[in-house]
Structures are given as C-alpha cells and as structure tokens.
C-alpha cells in the first residue's frame, strides 16, 4: 500500500501548471486612467481617472461609506462639525481644518468616514432610522479649486449638498443638492459623482467583473499617519484574497499552500512590486497569489513598468490551483484522500506516519475557519480514516494533516 501511495503522489507531482498569460496594459501618460482587470476572464476595463470626485458605497441598506478620488489628487478636510457654519466656511481658515484620508487597506473606510461624527460624516437617528449629516467637509484640488460638501442624509441612498469656490470673486457659488439612490447601478459597489460636471457617472465595472484596479492612492510613508505621499499601485476587490510571496524566482517550486498568508487588505499587492532609482525597476521575484471565493488560485507577477511617461506595465499570471494541491512527501508522514470531489460527503483519508506522537486532521473553509478536527492516535505505519462530513455545506475546503511539527495540506471539494 505504501508503494501505491508513493506512486500516486509521484505521478501527481508532474501535474502541470496552466499556461502563463502575459498582459500588456497601460494607465496612459501621467496615469490618466484607472484600469480594472479580471484574471479568469482576461477582461480589462478602463475609466478616465478624472471622471469622478466622490464615491458612495451602495451595496446594502446598512453599508455606508464615502470615498474621494485619490487618483485625482483631492485633499479632504473636516472644516466644521456644526451644520450652522455652512455659510461661514472660509478657505482662509484651511490651516485650522483637519485633513482626512481614504483607507488604502479597506474600501468601506473612506475619507469622509474618518470625520468626527459617529458615522464619520453624520449621526444615526433611532426614530427615523436615517443617518443625518453633521459634518461639513472641504475638498481641495491641486489646481486651487475648492468644493464644500455635506452629506445631509442617508436612507437607502445619499442626499448631499455642495458648493464650488469662485476664485475670481472669493465667494461660494450657489448650493447644489443631489440624491443618489443605492438602487442606481445595482451590479456595482459604488455610485460616483463628478463635481466638475455636476452629474452622476459610472467609473467602475460590475463588482464581479474585476479582481484589482491599477490606480493612484495616498500611502502612509512612515506608518504613523504623519506623512502621506501619492503612489501608483494595485488595490484588489473584496471578492478575492491575496498572498505575497517574496524571493520566488522563475523555475522555483511552488510554495506549500499552508505557507501562504492570504489577506483581505486591499493593498496586499499595493505598490511595492517596483522601486524608483533613476527609472523604475520591477521586482519580478515577488509573486502574488490571488484566491477566488471558489478556491481557484492564480499566481501573478510583474515584469515591466515605465512610470508616468506612458503608464505602460506588464504582468503575467497562471492558474496554479491544481499544482498547489500537491505537497512534498515527508520522510515522516504523507497522506491522500478519496473520493475528491466527494458527492456523498464521505471521504477516506489514507495516511502514513513514522514514529510521530501528535497527529491530527483539521479541515478549514475558504474563510479560514476550522470546521472539523480529529485527533489521530496511530503513531507508526499506514492507516485509513473515514470522515463523515455530511454536516458541511457544499464547497471548497482545505484539509490539513498535522504530524508533530509538520503539516501537509490539500484541497477538498464537496458537492
């Protein structure tokens, strides 16, 4: 039986990774565009970076979030937490305002969500179940333009008021009031508004139609909130998780799946795959592993970046889902399982342990939650262990066999 198991694992080790795909794309000169990309469909969608100023989270009645356009170089300030000050806002007082930033680790934590009110920009009314605006913000543009803004109400959508600064006469122009219901663009994460054009715009593909976006954002240089600077990089969709693996060159074996730490932080790819020294150099020995909710995993890495002169960049990716399921056979233990996929949710684990004392089976769902565990009492030899997983839902799981300080992991599909 040992020979059969070793042969199966040996043959499996020759399973090939899917063909590499090379993507040549561009953000345009001076990073004029935001570029969205979807790996499994090889779909690219581009939007002008200056087409919007403010984004309103619209995914549910309870989810509230307002981001501003970092790519467009907008600075955001809290000017007052008293709505009665609306007519008295004066740009001469800018030094007394509090600057706010979009989070670059979580989408639903925009600059206006950092304001001094309970919800950043407003307070919840338990009688009406509305969130009512209580903070006045000012947006400052790199060309010297200003817009003052207050989100007056949220109840299944956003009602806001704004006014533009007339630099010639040093006065605020007439107030404008707009309502954007959450029902607009139901396939998208955000609804967008342009103060430049005074209208609502679409500035992203449907939520399920992109994995990450090439864009500019403000990064905390020292990590303490004291210094921010604009960077060009990649922010990923909430629908995926990403793991970074350093020092993985062409031809290196794939890492063990259990050694990869997948993160929900949207800047896991970020901007540190390149550095500038009289021109950009790409770190093509940093690999990023992109995991879908279905369990599919892609490996991607960058091979070129020209900077702002053209905005051109190149990356490669490949589907490594099957290959990552194959682990080295340890001298001390190994395991296989069948059937996989399992339609009955009855799975047999075949394992070998050699003189080990602490052996266990652990099963995790795609969110990393442990859903099954069983201690193994055998310490030496080949054994079968039948698992009844009928209490688990259909889906993709990670099965780990732990033996003393060693771990082998494999993907299991229940359907």
N, C-alpha and C positions, 0 to 999 in steps of 0.2 A: 504493500500500500504506500509505503514511503517513496518508493521509486516512481509510482504513478503520480503522486502529488508533486514531486520534484519535476517530473517531465511536464506536467501541466503548467507549472509556474515558469519553467524554462521556455516552453513554447510561447507562453503569454508575454514573456519579456521581449519578444520580437514583434509585438503588435506595433504598427507604425502610427506615427502622429499624422494628422491630416496635413495636406499640402499647405505651405505657407502662402499667405496673401500679402502682397505689397500694396500699400495705399499711399498715393501721392496726392496731397491736398494743399490748400492754401487759405490763409486768413486774409490774403490780399496785402498790398503795400500799406504800411502803417497800421496793420491789423484792422483793416476796415470792416471785417466780417467776423461773426461768430459762426463756427462750423460745428454742427452736430453729426455724430456718426453712430451707426448701429452695426455691430460686428456680424451677427448671424445672418443679416440680410445684405450686408455690404452697402448700406444706404447712407448717403451723405446729404445733409440739408443745410443750406446757408442762409443767414439773415444779416442784413446790414447792422453793424454794431450800434450805430447812432439812431436806429429807428424807434427806440423806446427810452423812457426815462424811469418808469416805475412799474414794478411787477406785483400783482395781487394774487396770493395763493387762493385757489378756488376748488380744492379737491373735496371739501366737505363743509357742512354747516359749522362744524366745530373747529376746523383748521383755519387759523388766522395768521397771516404773515404778509409783510410788505417789504420788498427789496428795492433798492435803487440800482442803477446801471453803473457798476464799477468800470466796465469796459469803456464807458463813455466819459470816465473821469469826473464823476459827480461827487462832490463833498456834501455830507449831510450834517446838519446841526439841529439840536434842540434849542429853539430860541426862547420858548416860554412854556410853562405848564399852566397858564391861565388863559382860557379862551377869550377873555375880555381884552387881551392885549393884541388881538388880531390887527386892529387898525394902527397900532403903535409900533409895530415891528420896524426897526430901523437897521439897515445894514452897517451903519457906523458902529453898532454895538457887537459886531461879529466876534471880537476878542472875548466877550463875556458869554458867548454861546458854548454849548457842549457838543463836541464833534462825536458822531456815531458811525459805526462801521457795520457793513454786512458781515455775517459769519461766513468764513470760507471752509467750514467743516460741516455745516448743516444748512440745507436750503431754507428751512422754515424758521430761520432766525435772522431776519433782515435788519437793516439799519434802523428802521422805524420801530422795530420790535425791541430795540435796546433803550428806548426812551424811558422816562421816569415814571410813567403810569404803570398800573398793574399789568396791562397788556402792551406795554411799551408806548403806545400812542393813545390808549383810551381805558375806560373803566367799564366793568360789567354792571348792567342794570338788572337785578334779580326779578324786578316786576315785569319788565318788557322783554327780557332775555336778549336785549341788544347790547352791543359794546359801543359806548358813546365816546367820541373823541374829546381829549382833554389836553393835548399837547400840540403846540404849533412848531412846525419844522421849517427850516430854510434849506433849499438846495442851491449849492454854489457851483457854477460851471467854470471850466478852465479859461473860457473867453471873457469872464467877468459878469456873465448873466446870473441873475438870482430868480428863484421861484419860492414863494412861501406857500405852505401846504398844511392842511389839517384834514385828517380822515374823520369826518363828522359822525359816521355811523357804520356799524357792521351788523347785518342781519340777513344772511344768505347772499351777501354781496356787499360792495363797498360804495359808500357815498362820501365824496370828498370835495373840498373847496380849495382853490388855488388862485394865486395872482402872480403876475410877472412884474419884475422891476424895470421901470423905464429909466435907463441910464442917462438919457438926454436931459430929462426933467427931474430926475431923482425922486420919483414917486412910484407908488404901486399902481399898476393898471387895474381895470375893473375885475372884480371877483368872477370866477367861473366855477360852477357846480356841476359835478358829473356823478352818475351812478353806473357802476359796472356790476351786473348780477353774476353770481357764480355759475349760472346756467349757460353763460356765454362760453363757447369753445369747450364743450364738455369732455373732449378727449385730451385736453392739455392740463398741465399742472398749474400754470399761471395765466392770468389775463394781463395784458400790457397796455400802458398808456403813454402817449408822447405829448409832452408839454410844448414841444417845438411846433407840432402840427395840430395840437388841441383835439386829438382823437384817439380812440382805441385802436390798437394794432395787434397783429399776430406776429410773435417773434420767437416761436419755438415749434418744433414738430409735436405730434401727439406723444403723450407720456411713454407709451410702449414702443415708440418708433426711434428711440435714441438711447445710447448707453453712456456717452460722455460728450462734453462740449469743449471745444478749443476757444478760449476766451481770455480776457484780462480781468484781474481782480486785485484787490489790495491785500497784501500779505504783512503779517506782523513780523517785522525784521528781527527783533530781539526776543520775541516770545513773551514780552511783558506788557504789551499794549502801548508802549511809548513811541515806537517808530513804525509807520506803515509805508510800504512802497509798492508801486504797481508792478505786477509780474504777468507774464504770458504763460498760460499753462492749461491744465485739463481738470475739469470738475465732472464728477460722474453722477449718474442718475441714482435716485433712491432705490430703483428696482434691481440694482446689482450691488455686489460687494467686490472689493479689490484687495489683493495682497501684493506687497512689494517684495521682491527677492533680489538682493544685491549680489554683485560679483558672479553672475551666471553668464558665461560666455557661450558663443556658438560651439556646439558639439558637447557641451557639458550635459550629464544626465539630468533628467527632471528631478526636482526635489520631491521628497515624500509629501503627500498631501497634508499629513498631520503636522508638518513643519511650517506650513504656510499660515499666516495670521491674516484672515480676511477682515476688512474693516468697512464700516458704514460711512466713515468720514469721507466727504465728497472730494477732498483734495488729496486722496491717497496717491494718485498719480501726480497731481499738482504740477510744479514747475521744476523740480529738482532732477529731472532727467537730462538736463542741459546746464551748462555754465558758460559765462562770458569771459573771455580773455583776448581782447583784440579780435573778436569774432566768436561766434557760438561753436561750442564743442558738445556733441551729443554723447551721453553715457549709454553706449549700446550694450553694456554688460549689466544693466539693471532691467530685470524682467518684471512685468506686471501680470498678475493672474486675475482675470475677470470672471467672476462666478455669477451665473444666472440663477434665478429662483428655481428653475427646473433642474439644477445640478450641473448643467453644461459649464465647462471651464475653458476659457481661451487664454493663451499666453500672448502677450504683445510686448513690443519694444520699439524704440525709436532709432532711426538710422541717419536722419539729417534734419537740420533746422537752419534757415537762412536769416532769421531775425526780421526786423521791421521793413527792410528794403523791399522784400517781396512777400513776406509772410508764408513762404513755402515750407512744408515739412513732409517727412516721410516716416511711416511706421509700418511694421509688419506684425501679423498675427497668425495664429493657428489654433485649431481645436485640439486640446490635449486631454479631453475628458477621459477617454478610454485609457490613454497611456498613464495618467495619474493614478489609475486604479491598481497598477502593477507595482508591487513593492519588492525590494530585495528580500531573499530568503535568508533569515538569520541563521547562524550556526546553532542557536539555542531554540528557536521556535519558528513556525510558519503556519499559515492556515489558508484554506479555501472554503467556499460556500456554494451550495446549490439548493434548489434552482435559483437563478438570478438573471432576469427578473422572476419574482415569485407571484403567481396569481392566487395562490391559496393562503399566502402569508405564513406558510410552514417552511422553515429554512433549516438546512442541516449544515453545521459548521464542522469541517474536518481540520483538525489541528495537530501539530506535533510540538511537544515541549521536551526539553532535555535538561533534567536536573534543575528545574526552577521551582520556586516556592510560592510566588504570588502571581496567580494567573486569573484574568477576568475578561469578560466580554462586555463591551459598552456600545450602545447604539445612540446616535445623535440625529436630530432632524436638521433640515437645511438652515435653521436659525441658530444652530449650535447648542440647542437644548438637549440634555440627556433624557431619552425616553425609555431606555431599557438598560439594565445591568444584571450581570450574573457572575458569581464567583466560580472559578473552576478549581476543583480540588486535586485534579491529576497533576503530577509533577514530572513524569518521565514517560515518553512513548507517544504513539499515535492514538487519537481518540475522536469519537463523533459526539456532537452535542446538538440535539434537536431543539429548535427555538419555535415557540408558538407566538407569533406576532400579530395575532388576529385583532388585538386591541389598538393597533396602529392604523392610521389613515394611509390611503394610497399616496405614494410619493417617493422621493429620493432620500435615502438615509446614509449615514456614514457608520460603518461597523468597525470598531477598534478591538483588537486583541492585545491586551497588555500582559507582559510577562516580565516580572521583576522591573528593570529599568528600560525595557524595550517595548516598542509599540509598532504594530502593523495595522494599516487602515485600508479598507476597501469600500467602494460604493455599493449599496444595495437598493434595488428598485422593487417596490411593492405596488402591484396594480391588479 
